[in-house]
Amino acid sequence: MNKTELVAAMAEQAGISKKDAEKALKAFTDAVAGELKAGGKVQLVGFGTFEVAEKKAREGINPLTKKPMSIPASKAPKFKAGKALKDLVNA
């Protein structure tokens, strides 16, 4: 499912226009991204949790030259599915 299909499904299930569904989706993604950027997390009970995972700096190997290289520390968004979502998928 791509964004257009998701917006159409949201509009149909909520009984709203596609334009309003697209605004709601954008507001949701902006709110989650803003909270993650601020270092927080977003927990939706029954669905899952969006949070930031911190990766430590480490040594790696360049696959072309086989020489060691340093990989800097970074942050990455992470999603952990909630129990209700896991149960729904596995049912």
Rosetta constraint file for C-alpha pairs under 8 A:
AtomPair CA 1 CA 5 HARMONIC 5.82 0.50
AtomPair CA 1 CA 6 HARMONIC 6.41 0.50
AtomPair CA 2 CA 6 HARMONIC 6.16 0.50
AtomPair CA 3 CA 7 HARMONIC 6.11 0.50
AtomPair CA 4 CA 8 HARMONIC 6.26 0.50
AtomPair CA 5 CA 9 HARMONIC 6.14 0.50
AtomPair CA 6 CA 10 HARMONIC 6.08 0.50
AtomPair CA 7 CA 11 HARMONIC 6.09 0.50
AtomPair CA 7 CA 18 HARMONIC 6.19 0.50
AtomPair CA 7 CA 21 HARMONIC 5.68 0.50
AtomPair CA 7 CA 22 HARMONIC 5.61 0.50
AtomPair CA 7 CA 25 HARMONIC 7.37 0.50
AtomPair CA 8 CA 12 HARMONIC 6.19 0.50
AtomPair CA 8 CA 18 HARMONIC 5.93 0.50
AtomPair CA 8 CA 21 HARMONIC 7.63 0.50
AtomPair CA 9 CA 13 HARMONIC 6.13 0.50
AtomPair CA 10 CA 14 HARMONIC 5.95 0.50
AtomPair CA 10 CA 18 HARMONIC 7.87 0.50
AtomPair CA 10 CA 21 HARMONIC 6.07 0.50
AtomPair CA 11 CA 15 HARMONIC 5.65 0.50
AtomPair CA 11 CA 16 HARMONIC 4.89 0.50
AtomPair CA 11 CA 17 HARMONIC 5.54 0.50
AtomPair CA 11 CA 18 HARMONIC 5.21 0.50
AtomPair CA 11 CA 20 HARMONIC 7.57 0.50
AtomPair CA 11 CA 21 HARMONIC 5.28 0.50
AtomPair CA 12 CA 16 HARMONIC 6.72 0.50
AtomPair CA 12 CA 17 HARMONIC 7.93 0.50
AtomPair CA 16 CA 20 HARMONIC 6.43 0.50
AtomPair CA 16 CA 21 HARMONIC 6.66 0.50
AtomPair CA 17 CA 21 HARMONIC 6.25 0.50
AtomPair CA 18 CA 22 HARMONIC 6.03 0.50
AtomPair CA 19 CA 23 HARMONIC 6.32 0.50
AtomPair CA 20 CA 24 HARMONIC 6.19 0.50
AtomPair CA 21 CA 25 HARMONIC 6.14 0.50
AtomPair CA 22 CA 26 HARMONIC 6.13 0.50
AtomPair CA 23 CA 27 HARMONIC 6.07 0.50
AtomPair CA 24 CA 28 HARMONIC 6.14 0.50
AtomPair CA 25 CA 29 HARMONIC 6.20 0.50
AtomPair CA 26 CA 30 HARMONIC 5.96 0.50
AtomPair CA 27 CA 31 HARMONIC 6.02 0.50
AtomPair CA 28 CA 32 HARMONIC 6.20 0.50
AtomPair CA 29 CA 33 HARMONIC 6.01 0.50
AtomPair CA 30 CA 34 HARMONIC 5.96 0.50
AtomPair CA 31 CA 35 HARMONIC 6.22 0.50
AtomPair CA 32 CA 36 HARMONIC 6.19 0.50
AtomPair CA 32 CA 41 HARMONIC 7.99 0.50
AtomPair CA 32 CA 42 HARMONIC 6.57 0.50
AtomPair CA 32 CA 50 HARMONIC 7.61 0.50
AtomPair CA 33 CA 37 HARMONIC 6.03 0.50
AtomPair CA 34 CA 38 HARMONIC 6.27 0.50
AtomPair CA 35 CA 39 HARMONIC 6.50 0.50
AtomPair CA 35 CA 40 HARMONIC 5.29 0.50
AtomPair CA 35 CA 41 HARMONIC 6.33 0.50
AtomPair CA 35 CA 42 HARMONIC 7.16 0.50
AtomPair CA 36 CA 40 HARMONIC 5.16 0.50
AtomPair CA 36 CA 41 HARMONIC 5.83 0.50
AtomPair CA 36 CA 42 HARMONIC 7.73 0.50
AtomPair CA 36 CA 50 HARMONIC 7.67 0.50
AtomPair CA 36 CA 51 HARMONIC 6.21 0.50
AtomPair CA 36 CA 52 HARMONIC 6.17 0.50
AtomPair CA 36 CA 77 HARMONIC 7.32 0.50
AtomPair CA 39 CA 51 HARMONIC 7.98 0.50
AtomPair CA 39 CA 52 HARMONIC 6.78 0.50
AtomPair CA 40 CA 51 HARMONIC 6.77 0.50
AtomPair CA 40 CA 52 HARMONIC 7.52 0.50
AtomPair CA 41 CA 49 HARMONIC 7.07 0.50
AtomPair CA 41 CA 50 HARMONIC 5.63 0.50
AtomPair CA 41 CA 51 HARMONIC 4.51 0.50
AtomPair CA 41 CA 52 HARMONIC 7.11 0.50
AtomPair CA 42 CA 49 HARMONIC 5.65 0.50
AtomPair CA 42 CA 50 HARMONIC 5.11 0.50
AtomPair CA 42 CA 51 HARMONIC 6.58 0.50
AtomPair CA 43 CA 48 HARMONIC 6.12 0.50
AtomPair CA 43 CA 49 HARMONIC 4.33 0.50
AtomPair CA 43 CA 50 HARMONIC 6.41 0.50
AtomPair CA 44 CA 48 HARMONIC 5.34 0.50
AtomPair CA 44 CA 49 HARMONIC 6.03 0.50
AtomPair CA 45 CA 49 HARMONIC 7.96 0.50
AtomPair CA 45 CA 82 HARMONIC 6.95 0.50
AtomPair CA 46 CA 82 HARMONIC 5.21 0.50
AtomPair CA 46 CA 83 HARMONIC 6.18 0.50
AtomPair CA 46 CA 84 HARMONIC 4.79 0.50
AtomPair CA 46 CA 85 HARMONIC 6.24 0.50
AtomPair CA 47 CA 81 HARMONIC 6.09 0.50
AtomPair CA 47 CA 82 HARMONIC 4.88 0.50
AtomPair CA 47 CA 83 HARMONIC 7.44 0.50
AtomPair CA 47 CA 84 HARMONIC 6.42 0.50
AtomPair CA 47 CA 85 HARMONIC 5.33 0.50
AtomPair CA 48 CA 79 HARMONIC 6.92 0.50
AtomPair CA 48 CA 80 HARMONIC 5.49 0.50
AtomPair CA 48 CA 81 HARMONIC 4.17 0.50
AtomPair CA 48 CA 82 HARMONIC 4.11 0.50
AtomPair CA 48 CA 83 HARMONIC 7.84 0.50
AtomPair CA 48 CA 85 HARMONIC 7.43 0.50
AtomPair CA 49 CA 79 HARMONIC 5.62 0.50
AtomPair CA 49 CA 80 HARMONIC 5.24 0.50
AtomPair CA 49 CA 81 HARMONIC 6.50 0.50
AtomPair CA 49 CA 82 HARMONIC 7.11 0.50
AtomPair CA 50 CA 77 HARMONIC 7.10 0.50
AtomPair CA 50 CA 78 HARMONIC 5.75 0.50
AtomPair CA 50 CA 79 HARMONIC 4.59 0.50
AtomPair CA 50 CA 80 HARMONIC 6.63 0.50
AtomPair CA 51 CA 77 HARMONIC 5.89 0.50
AtomPair CA 51 CA 78 HARMONIC 5.30 0.50
AtomPair CA 51 CA 79 HARMONIC 6.43 0.50
AtomPair CA 52 CA 75 HARMONIC 6.41 0.50
AtomPair CA 52 CA 76 HARMONIC 5.65 0.50
AtomPair CA 52 CA 77 HARMONIC 4.63 0.50
AtomPair CA 52 CA 78 HARMONIC 5.72 0.50
AtomPair CA 53 CA 75 HARMONIC 5.64 0.50
AtomPair CA 53 CA 76 HARMONIC 5.27 0.50
AtomPair CA 53 CA 77 HARMONIC 6.12 0.50
AtomPair CA 53 CA 78 HARMONIC 6.19 0.50
AtomPair CA 54 CA 73 HARMONIC 7.51 0.50
AtomPair CA 54 CA 74 HARMONIC 6.02 0.50
AtomPair CA 54 CA 75 HARMONIC 4.50 0.50
AtomPair CA 54 CA 76 HARMONIC 6.49 0.50
AtomPair CA 55 CA 73 HARMONIC 5.51 0.50
AtomPair CA 55 CA 74 HARMONIC 5.22 0.50
AtomPair CA 55 CA 75 HARMONIC 5.89 0.50
AtomPair CA 55 CA 76 HARMONIC 7.61 0.50
AtomPair CA 56 CA 72 HARMONIC 7.30 0.50
AtomPair CA 56 CA 73 HARMONIC 4.60 0.50
AtomPair CA 56 CA 74 HARMONIC 6.78 0.50
AtomPair CA 57 CA 70 HARMONIC 7.34 0.50
AtomPair CA 57 CA 71 HARMONIC 5.60 0.50
AtomPair CA 57 CA 72 HARMONIC 4.52 0.50
AtomPair CA 57 CA 73 HARMONIC 4.00 0.50
AtomPair CA 57 CA 74 HARMONIC 7.47 0.50
AtomPair CA 58 CA 70 HARMONIC 5.95 0.50
AtomPair CA 58 CA 71 HARMONIC 5.27 0.50
AtomPair CA 58 CA 72 HARMONIC 6.70 0.50
AtomPair CA 58 CA 73 HARMONIC 7.44 0.50
AtomPair CA 59 CA 68 HARMONIC 6.69 0.50
AtomPair CA 59 CA 69 HARMONIC 5.75 0.50
AtomPair CA 59 CA 70 HARMONIC 4.53 0.50
AtomPair CA 59 CA 71 HARMONIC 5.79 0.50
AtomPair CA 60 CA 68 HARMONIC 5.68 0.50
AtomPair CA 60 CA 69 HARMONIC 5.26 0.50
AtomPair CA 60 CA 70 HARMONIC 5.97 0.50
AtomPair CA 60 CA 71 HARMONIC 6.42 0.50
AtomPair CA 61 CA 66 HARMONIC 5.68 0.50
AtomPair CA 61 CA 67 HARMONIC 5.56 0.50
AtomPair CA 61 CA 68 HARMONIC 4.42 0.50
AtomPair CA 61 CA 69 HARMONIC 5.63 0.50
AtomPair CA 62 CA 66 HARMONIC 5.08 0.50
AtomPair CA 62 CA 67 HARMONIC 5.51 0.50
AtomPair CA 62 CA 68 HARMONIC 6.23 0.50
AtomPair CA 62 CA 69 HARMONIC 6.41 0.50
AtomPair CA 63 CA 67 HARMONIC 7.83 0.50
AtomPair CA 81 CA 85 HARMONIC 6.28 0.50
AtomPair CA 81 CA 86 HARMONIC 6.47 0.50
AtomPair CA 82 CA 86 HARMONIC 6.26 0.50
AtomPair CA 83 CA 87 HARMONIC 6.05 0.50
AtomPair CA 84 CA 88 HARMONIC 6.14 0.50
AtomPair CA 85 CA 89 HARMONIC 6.22 0.50
AtomPair CA 86 CA 90 HARMONIC 6.13 0.50
AtomPair CA 87 CA 91 HARMONIC 5.94 0.50
